């Protein structure tokens, strides 16, 4: 008997919550934070040694003629220079 009342109460709470969210959504107040505008995406570069992707502005650069190599750390840069 008690279990039946608990199930009915749970069902009533779920229905009330669904109706509340539906009405709030129609009024434009969904109760959830609004999504921020997306920031512009940044093209990522790949470290040729470890494969890490990073922003070019935060990477260490090495110019090899017409090619620019980007590294995530000095150790990756040294490892690359040893192989070339």
N, C-alpha and C positions, 0 to 999 in steps of 0.2 A: 504494500500500500504506500509506504513512504517512498519507495523507488519510483512508483508511478507519478507521484507529485513532483519529485525531483526532475524527472524527465520532462514533464509538462512545463515546469518552471524554466528549465534550460531551453526548451523549444521556444517558449514565449520570449525569453531574453534574446535569442538569436533572431527571431522575427522582428522584434522591436529594433534591434541594431541594424538589420538590413533596411528596414523602412526609414530609419533615421539617416543612414548614409545615402539612400536614394534621394530623399528630400533635400538633404544638404548639398548633394551634387547638383540638383536642379537649380538651387539657389546660388550656386557658385562658391559655396563654402564647404568643400569636401572634408574638412577636418584634417587634411594632409597638407604639408608645406608645398607651396608652389615651386615648380621646377625653375631653377635659375636658367638664364639664357646660357647656351653652350658657348664655351670659349672656343676661339679658333684653334683648329688642330695645328700641331707643329710636326713637320716632317722629321722623322727620326733617322739617325745614321747608325750603322752597325760596326761595332769593334771587330776588326778582322781576326783578332787573337782569341778572345773569349766568347764572342757572339752577342755581347750585351748591346741592347738598343738604347740610345740616349739622344738627348737634344744636342744639336751641333754647337749651340752657345755654351754648353757646359762640358764639352769634350776637349781633349787635348788634340791638337791638329799637327799633322806632319805632311808637308807638301813634297810630293815625289814627282817632279816635272809637272805634267798637266793633271795629275791625280792627287786628290787630297784624301788622306787616311785619317780617321777619327778614332780616338782611344778613350777608354773609360778611366784608365789610370796610367801612371808612369811605368809601372811594371809591365803592363801590356804593351806600352810603346817600346820599352827596352827589348822585350821578347820579339817584337816584330822587327826591330832594327837588327837584331842578331841574325835573323833568318834571311835578311835581304843583303 
